[in-house]
Amino acid sequence: MLVDAPFDCQCCGAVNVTSVDVSAGRKQSYTEDCQNCCRPHLLYITVEVRDGEALATIDAEPESDFF
Ligand SMILES: [Zn+2]
């Protein structure tokens, strides 16, 4: 199951929305590029279930080589 979750680009500040596969686990991390400035970010995703609904929250970190 996919849910949309936002993260802020740490470089340009743009808000990106990504789809998280909440059935893939409560803690996930992967790399995704900012849709505005194309810098890669490491996303640390936490999945919670509240009232039967899955919510994903994201901490974004810029990938170090680019900064
Ligand atoms: Zn950006």
PDB file of the backbone (N, CA, C, O) and the ligand in Angstrom, with CONECT records:
HET     ZN  A 101       1
ATOM      1  N   MET A   1       0.839  -1.186   0.000  1.00  0.00           N
ATOM      2  CA  MET A   1       0.000   0.000   0.000  1.00  0.00           C
ATOM      3  C   MET A   1       0.879   1.244   0.000  1.00  0.00           C
ATOM      4  O   MET A   1       1.852   1.321   0.750  1.00  0.00           O
ATOM      5  N   LEU A   2       0.545   2.197  -0.824  1.00  0.00           N
ATOM      6  CA  LEU A   2       1.336   3.414  -0.928  1.00  0.00           C
ATOM      7  C   LEU A   2       0.597   4.580  -0.279  1.00  0.00           C
ATOM      8  O   LEU A   2      -0.608   4.749  -0.467  1.00  0.00           O
ATOM      9  N   VAL A   3       1.334   5.379   0.488  1.00  0.00           N
ATOM     10  CA  VAL A   3       0.777   6.642   0.976  1.00  0.00           C
ATOM     11  C   VAL A   3       1.742   7.759   0.583  1.00  0.00           C
ATOM     12  O   VAL A   3       2.954   7.555   0.507  1.00  0.00           O
ATOM     13  N   ASP A   4       1.189   8.924   0.337  1.00  0.00           N
ATOM     14  CA  ASP A   4       2.009  10.082  -0.002  1.00  0.00           C
ATOM     15  C   ASP A   4       2.510  10.748   1.271  1.00  0.00           C
ATOM     16  O   ASP A   4       1.761  10.901   2.236  1.00  0.00           O
ATOM     17  N   ALA A   5       3.775  11.143   1.269  1.00  0.00           N
ATOM     18  CA  ALA A   5       4.347  11.847   2.416  1.00  0.00           C
ATOM     19  C   ALA A   5       5.279  12.935   1.893  1.00  0.00           C
ATOM     20  O   ALA A   5       6.007  12.721   0.923  1.00  0.00           O
ATOM     21  N   PRO A   6       5.256  14.117   2.544  1.00  0.00           N
ATOM     22  CA  PRO A   6       6.096  15.217   2.088  1.00  0.00           C
ATOM     23  C   PRO A   6       7.464  15.230   2.770  1.00  0.00           C
ATOM     24  O   PRO A   6       7.608  14.770   3.903  1.00  0.00           O
ATOM     25  N   PHE A   7       8.448  15.755   2.079  1.00  0.00           N
ATOM     26  CA  PHE A   7       9.710  16.108   2.739  1.00  0.00           C
ATOM     27  C   PHE A   7      10.233  17.405   2.139  1.00  0.00           C
ATOM     28  O   PHE A   7      10.009  17.699   0.965  1.00  0.00           O
ATOM     29  N   ASP A   8      10.937  18.181   2.972  1.00  0.00           N
ATOM     30  CA  ASP A   8      11.506  19.448   2.517  1.00  0.00           C
ATOM     31  C   ASP A   8      12.898  19.204   1.959  1.00  0.00           C
ATOM     32  O   ASP A   8      13.717  18.531   2.585  1.00  0.00           O
ATOM     33  N   CYS A   9      13.160  19.747   0.795  1.00  0.00           N
ATOM     34  CA  CYS A   9      14.515  19.697   0.268  1.00  0.00           C
ATOM     35  C   CYS A   9      15.432  20.495   1.187  1.00  0.00           C
ATOM     36  O   CYS A   9      15.106  21.621   1.561  1.00  0.00           O
ATOM     37  N   GLN A  10      16.581  19.917   1.554  1.00  0.00           N
ATOM     38  CA  GLN A  10      17.510  20.589   2.465  1.00  0.00           C
ATOM     39  C   GLN A  10      18.414  21.558   1.712  1.00  0.00           C
ATOM     40  O   GLN A  10      19.212  22.269   2.323  1.00  0.00           O
ATOM     41  N   CYS A  11      18.294  21.587   0.414  1.00  0.00           N
ATOM     42  CA  CYS A  11      19.120  22.482  -0.384  1.00  0.00           C
ATOM     43  C   CYS A  11      18.340  23.703  -0.847  1.00  0.00           C
ATOM     44  O   CYS A  11      18.764  24.833  -0.608  1.00  0.00           O
ATOM     45  N   CYS A  12      17.208  23.492  -1.506  1.00  0.00           N
ATOM     46  CA  CYS A  12      16.462  24.620  -2.071  1.00  0.00           C
ATOM     47  C   CYS A  12      15.173  24.907  -1.312  1.00  0.00           C
ATOM     48  O   CYS A  12      14.528  25.926  -1.562  1.00  0.00           O
ATOM     49  N   GLY A  13      14.784  24.025  -0.385  1.00  0.00           N
ATOM     50  CA  GLY A  13      13.601  24.284   0.420  1.00  0.00           C
ATOM     51  C   GLY A  13      12.295  23.851  -0.203  1.00  0.00           C
ATOM     52  O   GLY A  13      11.240  24.003   0.413  1.00  0.00           O
ATOM     53  N   ALA A  14      12.338  23.317  -1.407  1.00  0.00           N
ATOM     54  CA  ALA A  14      11.104  22.882  -2.056  1.00  0.00           C
ATOM     55  C   ALA A  14      10.494  21.707  -1.298  1.00  0.00           C
ATOM     56  O   ALA A  14      11.199  20.868  -0.736  1.00  0.00           O
ATOM     57  N   VAL A  15       9.183  21.674  -1.299  1.00  0.00           N
ATOM     58  CA  VAL A  15       8.486  20.557  -0.680  1.00  0.00           C
ATOM     59  C   VAL A  15       8.261  19.485  -1.753  1.00  0.00           C
ATOM     60  O   VAL A  15       7.634  19.732  -2.783  1.00  0.00           O
ATOM     61  N   ASN A  16       8.781  18.313  -1.484  1.00  0.00           N
ATOM     62  CA  ASN A  16       8.593  17.174  -2.375  1.00  0.00           C
ATOM     63  C   ASN A  16       7.592  16.224  -1.749  1.00  0.00           C
ATOM     64  O   ASN A  16       7.528  16.090  -0.527  1.00  0.00           O
ATOM     65  N   VAL A  17       6.821  15.574  -2.579  1.00  0.00           N
ATOM     66  CA  VAL A  17       5.917  14.542  -2.086  1.00  0.00           C
ATOM     67  C   VAL A  17       6.325  13.236  -2.728  1.00  0.00           C
ATOM     68  O   VAL A  17       6.461  13.137  -3.947  1.00  0.00           O
ATOM     69  N   THR A  18       6.518  12.244  -1.894  1.00  0.00           N
ATOM     70  CA  THR A  18       6.917  10.941  -2.399  1.00  0.00           C
ATOM     71  C   THR A  18       5.928   9.894  -1.914  1.00  0.00           C
ATOM     72  O   THR A  18       5.263  10.086  -0.896  1.00  0.00           O
ATOM     73  N   SER A  19       5.832   8.800  -2.633  1.00  0.00           N
ATOM     74  CA  SER A  19       4.950   7.701  -2.247  1.00  0.00           C
ATOM     75  C   SER A  19       5.748   6.673  -1.471  1.00  0.00           C
ATOM     76  O   SER A  19       6.775   6.182  -1.940  1.00  0.00           O
ATOM     77  N   VAL A  20       5.270   6.355  -0.285  1.00  0.00           N
ATOM     78  CA  VAL A  20       5.948   5.396   0.580  1.00  0.00           C
ATOM     79  C   VAL A  20       5.144   4.108   0.595  1.00  0.00           C
ATOM     80  O   VAL A  20       3.928   4.118   0.787  1.00  0.00           O
ATOM     81  N   ASP A  21       5.836   3.007   0.392  1.00  0.00           N
ATOM     82  CA  ASP A  21       5.191   1.700   0.487  1.00  0.00           C
ATOM     83  C   ASP A  21       5.167   1.298   1.961  1.00  0.00           C
ATOM     84  O   ASP A  21       6.141   0.751   2.477  1.00  0.00           O
ATOM     85  N   VAL A  22       4.051   1.572   2.631  1.00  0.00           N
ATOM     86  CA  VAL A  22       3.987   1.360   4.075  1.00  0.00           C
ATOM     87  C   VAL A  22       3.981  -0.121   4.444  1.00  0.00           C
ATOM     88  O   VAL A  22       4.194  -0.468   5.605  1.00  0.00           O
ATOM     89  N   SER A  23       3.745  -0.975   3.491  1.00  0.00           N
ATOM     90  CA  SER A  23       3.795  -2.408   3.785  1.00  0.00           C
ATOM     91  C   SER A  23       5.220  -2.943   3.771  1.00  0.00           C
ATOM     92  O   SER A  23       5.443  -4.112   4.083  1.00  0.00           O
ATOM     93  N   ALA A  24       6.184  -2.104   3.413  1.00  0.00           N
ATOM     94  CA  ALA A  24       7.577  -2.556   3.318  1.00  0.00           C
ATOM     95  C   ALA A  24       8.314  -2.470   4.654  1.00  0.00           C
ATOM     96  O   ALA A  24       9.481  -2.853   4.732  1.00  0.00           O
ATOM     97  N   GLY A  25       7.661  -1.977   5.699  1.00  0.00           N
ATOM     98  CA  GLY A  25       8.313  -1.946   7.006  1.00  0.00           C
ATOM     99  C   GLY A  25       8.110  -0.617   7.694  1.00  0.00           C
ATOM    100  O   GLY A  25       7.780   0.383   7.057  1.00  0.00           O
ATOM    101  N   ARG A  26       8.314  -0.613   9.020  1.00  0.00           N
ATOM    102  CA  ARG A  26       8.091   0.606   9.808  1.00  0.00           C
ATOM    103  C   ARG A  26       9.239   1.585   9.697  1.00  0.00           C
ATOM    104  O   ARG A  26       9.043   2.789   9.863  1.00  0.00           O
ATOM    105  N   LYS A  27      10.429   1.093   9.419  1.00  0.00           N
ATOM    106  CA  LYS A  27      11.590   1.963   9.234  1.00  0.00           C
ATOM    107  C   LYS A  27      12.156   1.663   7.859  1.00  0.00           C
ATOM    108  O   LYS A  27      12.464   0.518   7.527  1.00  0.00           O
ATOM    109  N   GLN A  28      12.284   2.689   7.090  1.00  0.00           N
ATOM    110  CA  GLN A  28      12.827   2.505   5.747  1.00  0.00           C
ATOM    111  C   GLN A  28      13.762   3.673   5.458  1.00  0.00           C
ATOM    112  O   GLN A  28      13.631   4.751   6.036  1.00  0.00           O
ATOM    113  N   SER A  29      14.696   3.442   4.565  1.00  0.00           N
ATOM    114  CA  SER A  29      15.498   4.562   4.094  1.00  0.00           C
ATOM    115  C   SER A  29      15.850   4.316   2.639  1.00  0.00           C
ATOM    116  O   SER A  29      16.142   3.192   2.231  1.00  0.00           O
ATOM    117  N   TYR A  30      15.815   5.372   1.883  1.00  0.00           N
ATOM    118  CA  TYR A  30      16.237   5.287   0.496  1.00  0.00           C
ATOM    119  C   TYR A  30      16.570   6.681   0.001  1.00  0.00           C
ATOM    120  O   TYR A  30      16.333   7.680   0.680  1.00  0.00           O
ATOM    121  N   THR A  31      17.116   6.722  -1.179  1.00  0.00           N
ATOM    122  CA  THR A  31      17.565   7.983  -1.753  1.00  0.00           C
ATOM    123  C   THR A  31      16.552   8.454  -2.784  1.00  0.00           C
ATOM    124  O   THR A  31      16.060   7.677  -3.602  1.00  0.00           O
ATOM    125  N   GLU A  32      16.254   9.752  -2.725  1.00  0.00           N
ATOM    126  CA  GLU A  32      15.380  10.312  -3.747  1.00  0.00           C
ATOM    127  C   GLU A  32      15.865  11.717  -4.082  1.00  0.00           C
ATOM    128  O   GLU A  32      16.315  12.459  -3.208  1.00  0.00           O
ATOM    129  N   ASP A  33      15.766  12.067  -5.354  1.00  0.00           N
ATOM    130  CA  ASP A  33      16.208  13.392  -5.784  1.00  0.00           C
ATOM    131  C   ASP A  33      15.107  14.419  -5.569  1.00  0.00           C
ATOM    132  O   ASP A  33      13.923  14.124  -5.732  1.00  0.00           O
ATOM    133  N   CYS A  34      15.512  15.625  -5.202  1.00  0.00           N
ATOM    134  CA  CYS A  34      14.561  16.733  -5.145  1.00  0.00           C
ATOM    135  C   CYS A  34      13.986  16.958  -6.542  1.00  0.00           C
ATOM    136  O   CYS A  34      14.714  16.953  -7.535  1.00  0.00           O
ATOM    137  N   GLN A  35      12.678  17.154  -6.602  1.00  0.00           N
ATOM    138  CA  GLN A  35      12.042  17.348  -7.910  1.00  0.00           C
ATOM    139  C   GLN A  35      12.332  18.736  -8.468  1.00  0.00           C
ATOM    140  O   GLN A  35      12.122  18.980  -9.656  1.00  0.00           O
ATOM    141  N   ASN A  36      12.807  19.639  -7.630  1.00  0.00           N
ATOM    142  CA  ASN A  36      13.084  21.001  -8.067  1.00  0.00           C
ATOM    143  C   ASN A  36      14.548  21.179  -8.460  1.00  0.00           C
ATOM    144  O   ASN A  36      14.840  21.653  -9.558  1.00  0.00           O
ATOM    145  N   CYS A  37      15.483  20.799  -7.562  1.00  0.00           N
ATOM    146  CA  CYS A  37      16.903  21.066  -7.826  1.00  0.00           C
ATOM    147  C   CYS A  37      17.705  19.789  -8.109  1.00  0.00           C
ATOM    148  O   CYS A  37      18.903  19.859  -8.383  1.00  0.00           O
ATOM    149  N   CYS A  38      17.058  18.642  -8.046  1.00  0.00           N
ATOM    150  CA  CYS A  38      17.663  17.358  -8.441  1.00  0.00           C
ATOM    151  C   CYS A  38      18.791  16.887  -7.514  1.00  0.00           C
ATOM    152  O   CYS A  38      19.504  15.946  -7.861  1.00  0.00           O
ATOM    153  N   ARG A  39      18.968  17.508  -6.357  1.00  0.00           N
ATOM    154  CA  ARG A  39      19.971  16.995  -5.415  1.00  0.00           C
ATOM    155  C   ARG A  39      19.431  15.745  -4.731  1.00  0.00           C
ATOM    156  O   ARG A  39      18.259  15.689  -4.358  1.00  0.00           O
ATOM    157  N   PRO A  40      20.294  14.742  -4.570  1.00  0.00           N
ATOM    158  CA  PRO A  40      19.826  13.529  -3.906  1.00  0.00           C
ATOM    159  C   PRO A  40      19.720  13.704  -2.396  1.00  0.00           C
ATOM    160  O   PRO A  40      20.553  14.364  -1.776  1.00  0.00           O
ATOM    161  N   HIS A  41      18.718  13.125  -1.834  1.00  0.00           N
ATOM    162  CA  HIS A  41      18.495  13.151  -0.386  1.00  0.00           C
ATOM    163  C   HIS A  41      18.315  11.737   0.118  1.00  0.00           C
ATOM    164  O   HIS A  41      17.701  10.889  -0.531  1.00  0.00           O
ATOM    165  N   LEU A  42      18.871  11.509   1.299  1.00  0.00           N
ATOM    166  CA  LEU A  42      18.600  10.261   1.999  1.00  0.00           C
ATOM    167  C   LEU A  42      17.335  10.461   2.820  1.00  0.00           C
ATOM    168  O   LEU A  42      17.266  11.371   3.646  1.00  0.00           O
ATOM    169  N   LEU A  43      16.361   9.636   2.601  1.00  0.00           N
ATOM    170  CA  LEU A  43      15.101   9.750   3.322  1.00  0.00           C
ATOM    171  C   LEU A  43      15.030   8.660   4.383  1.00  0.00           C
ATOM    172  O   LEU A  43      15.223   7.477   4.103  1.00  0.00           O
ATOM    173  N   TYR A  44      14.751   9.086   5.593  1.00  0.00           N
ATOM    174  CA  TYR A  44      14.526   8.139   6.688  1.00  0.00           C
ATOM    175  C   TYR A  44      13.040   8.173   7.009  1.00  0.00           C
ATOM    176  O   TYR A  44      12.506   9.186   7.462  1.00  0.00           O
ATOM    177  N   ILE A  45      12.404   7.072   6.770  1.00  0.00           N
ATOM    178  CA  ILE A  45      10.948   7.027   6.830  1.00  0.00           C
ATOM    179  C   ILE A  45      10.495   6.212   8.030  1.00  0.00           C
ATOM    180  O   ILE A  45      10.985   5.112   8.287  1.00  0.00           O
ATOM    181  N   THR A  46       9.545   6.785   8.754  1.00  0.00           N
ATOM    182  CA  THR A  46       8.924   6.076   9.870  1.00  0.00           C
ATOM    183  C   THR A  46       7.448   5.900   9.553  1.00  0.00           C
ATOM    184  O   THR A  46       6.753   6.861   9.223  1.00  0.00           O
ATOM    185  N   VAL A  47       6.984   4.678   9.656  1.00  0.00           N
ATOM    186  CA  VAL A  47       5.578   4.386   9.378  1.00  0.00           C
ATOM    187  C   VAL A  47       4.866   4.132  10.703  1.00  0.00           C
ATOM    188  O   VAL A  47       5.317   3.335  11.526  1.00  0.00           O
ATOM    189  N   GLU A  48       3.758   4.819  10.888  1.00  0.00           N
ATOM    190  CA  GLU A  48       2.915   4.610  12.074  1.00  0.00           C
ATOM    191  C   GLU A  48       1.520   4.235  11.605  1.00  0.00           C
ATOM    192  O   GLU A  48       1.076   4.629  10.526  1.00  0.00           O
ATOM    193  N   VAL A  49       0.852   3.476  12.431  1.00  0.00           N
ATOM    194  CA  VAL A  49      -0.549   3.172  12.148  1.00  0.00           C
ATOM    195  C   VAL A  49      -1.398   3.778  13.250  1.00  0.00           C
ATOM    196  O   VAL A  49      -1.211   3.484  14.431  1.00  0.00           O
ATOM    197  N   ARG A  50      -2.336   4.632  12.846  1.00  0.00           N
ATOM    198  CA  ARG A  50      -3.253   5.264  13.796  1.00  0.00           C
ATOM    199  C   ARG A  50      -4.671   5.053  13.312  1.00  0.00           C
ATOM    200  O   ARG A  50      -5.015   5.406  12.184  1.00  0.00           O
ATOM    201  N   ASP A  51      -5.486   4.476  14.169  1.00  0.00           N
ATOM    202  CA  ASP A  51      -6.886   4.226  13.817  1.00  0.00           C
ATOM    203  C   ASP A  51      -7.003   3.468  12.501  1.00  0.00           C
ATOM    204  O   ASP A  51      -7.876   3.750  11.680  1.00  0.00           O
ATOM    205  N   GLY A  52      -6.116   2.513  12.318  1.00  0.00           N
ATOM    206  CA  GLY A  52      -6.178   1.703  11.111  1.00  0.00           C
ATOM    207  C   GLY A  52      -5.637   2.372   9.865  1.00  0.00           C
ATOM    208  O   GLY A  52      -5.663   1.784   8.784  1.00  0.00           O
ATOM    209  N   GLU A  53      -5.138   3.620  10.007  1.00  0.00           N
ATOM    210  CA  GLU A  53      -4.586   4.294   8.840  1.00  0.00           C
ATOM    211  C   GLU A  53      -3.082   4.424   8.974  1.00  0.00           C
ATOM    212  O   GLU A  53      -2.575   4.806  10.029  1.00  0.00           O
ATOM    213  N   ALA A  54      -2.385   4.111   7.924  1.00  0.00           N
ATOM    214  CA  ALA A  54      -0.931   4.208   7.942  1.00  0.00           C
ATOM    215  C   ALA A  54      -0.516   5.636   7.611  1.00  0.00           C
ATOM    216  O   ALA A  54      -1.034   6.258   6.683  1.00  0.00           O
ATOM    217  N   LEU A  55       0.439   6.138   8.402  1.00  0.00           N
ATOM    218  CA  LEU A  55       1.009   7.457   8.165  1.00  0.00           C
ATOM    219  C   LEU A  55       2.502   7.304   8.013  1.00  0.00           C
ATOM    220  O   LEU A  55       3.126   6.536   8.745  1.00  0.00           O
ATOM    221  N   ALA A  56       3.079   8.018   7.084  1.00  0.00           N
ATOM    222  CA  ALA A  56       4.530   7.990   6.918  1.00  0.00           C
ATOM    223  C   ALA A  56       5.085   9.375   7.213  1.00  0.00           C
ATOM    224  O   ALA A  56       4.578  10.376   6.707  1.00  0.00           O
ATOM    225  N   THR A  57       6.137   9.428   8.042  1.00  0.00           N
ATOM    226  CA  THR A  57       6.843  10.688   8.253  1.00  0.00           C
ATOM    227  C   THR A  57       8.276  10.512   7.768  1.00  0.00           C
ATOM    228  O   THR A  57       8.847   9.425   7.850  1.00  0.00           O
ATOM    229  N   ILE A  58       8.841  11.592   7.265  1.00  0.00           N
ATOM    230  CA  ILE A  58      10.139  11.519   6.597  1.00  0.00           C
ATOM    231  C   ILE A  58      11.105  12.545   7.177  1.00  0.00           C
ATOM    232  O   ILE A  58      10.777  13.724   7.313  1.00  0.00           O
ATOM    233  N   ASP A  59      12.299  12.074   7.515  1.00  0.00           N
ATOM    234  CA  ASP A  59      13.421  12.968   7.790  1.00  0.00           C
ATOM    235  C   ASP A  59      14.341  12.915   6.580  1.00  0.00           C
ATOM    236  O   ASP A  59      14.758  11.835   6.163  1.00  0.00           O
ATOM    237  N   ALA A  60      14.655  14.059   6.023  1.00  0.00           N
ATOM    238  CA  ALA A  60      15.495  14.097   4.832  1.00  0.00           C
ATOM    239  C   ALA A  60      16.868  14.655   5.171  1.00  0.00           C
ATOM    240  O   ALA A  60      16.992  15.635   5.907  1.00  0.00           O
ATOM    241  N   GLU A  61      17.884  14.025   4.631  1.00  0.00           N
ATOM    242  CA  GLU A  61      19.254  14.515   4.779  1.00  0.00           C
ATOM    243  C   GLU A  61      19.866  14.603   3.393  1.00  0.00           C
ATOM    244  O   GLU A  61      19.695  13.695   2.580  1.00  0.00           O
ATOM    245  N   PRO A  62      20.581  15.692   3.114  1.00  0.00           N
ATOM    246  CA  PRO A  62      21.250  15.750   1.827  1.00  0.00           C
ATOM    247  C   PRO A  62      22.375  14.717   1.762  1.00  0.00           C
ATOM    248  O   PRO A  62      23.046  14.460   2.761  1.00  0.00           O
ATOM    249  N   GLU A  63      22.572  14.144   0.617  1.00  0.00           N
ATOM    250  CA  GLU A  63      23.682  13.205   0.463  1.00  0.00           C
ATOM    251  C   GLU A  63      24.973  14.006   0.410  1.00  0.00           C
ATOM    252  O   GLU A  63      25.084  14.984  -0.329  1.00  0.00           O
ATOM    253  N   SER A  64      25.950  13.576   1.209  1.00  0.00           N
ATOM    254  CA  SER A  64      27.085  14.426   1.574  1.00  0.00           C
ATOM    255  C   SER A  64      27.949  14.864   0.400  1.00  0.00           C
ATOM    256  O   SER A  64      28.462  15.983   0.416  1.00  0.00           O
ATOM    257  N   ASP A  65      28.126  14.040  -0.599  1.00  0.00           N
ATOM    258  CA  ASP A  65      29.070  14.375  -1.663  1.00  0.00           C
ATOM    259  C   ASP A  65      28.719  15.666  -2.384  1.00  0.00           C
ATOM    260  O   ASP A  65      29.578  16.276  -3.020  1.00  0.00           O
ATOM    261  N   PHE A  66      27.477  16.082  -2.288  1.00  0.00           N
ATOM    262  CA  PHE A  66      27.046  17.218  -3.068  1.00  0.00           C
ATOM    263  C   PHE A  66      27.164  18.542  -2.331  1.00  0.00           C
ATOM    264  O   PHE A  66      26.831  19.590  -2.885  1.00  0.00           O
ATOM    265  N   PHE A  67      27.637  18.508  -1.080  1.00  0.00           N
ATOM    266  CA  PHE A  67      27.646  19.734  -0.273  1.00  0.00           C
ATOM    267  C   PHE A  67      29.021  20.025   0.307  1.00  0.00           C
ATOM    268  O   PHE A  67      29.197  21.020   1.010  1.00  0.00           O
TER     269      PHE A  67
HETATM  270 ZN    ZN A 101      15.830  21.017  -3.918  1.00  0.00          ZN2+
END
